[in-house]
Amino acid sequence: NLAHVAASLRQLAGARDAVVVPLDGTRGRSFGAVVECDEGVTAATLRARLASVLPPWAWPSEIEPVSALPRLPNGKPDRQACARLLAVRMAP
């Protein structure tokens, strides 16, 4: 459940908000997360913290920490922009 993963990410120390989106990659279908974080929080830090609250099969294949999530004019997170950020990260 992507919403459960996003909620778990939001509860981690140093994370303020998170968007989890499905991804299509060379290894098949998976999901990734863009996480709005405090300065100095890395993807490795988030993975280590996530390991204490979710089983390995529920971990995002890609995590992109950002200082601010891309947002729509109404203030909601821009899920399409988050998916594009993760696609760039996954590109060979």
Secondary structure, DSSP 8 states (H G I E B T S, - for coil): -HHHHHHHHHTSTTEEEEEEEEEEETTEEEEEEEEEE-TT--HHHHHHHHTTTS-GGGS-SEEEEESS--B-TTSSB-HHHHHHHHHHHH--
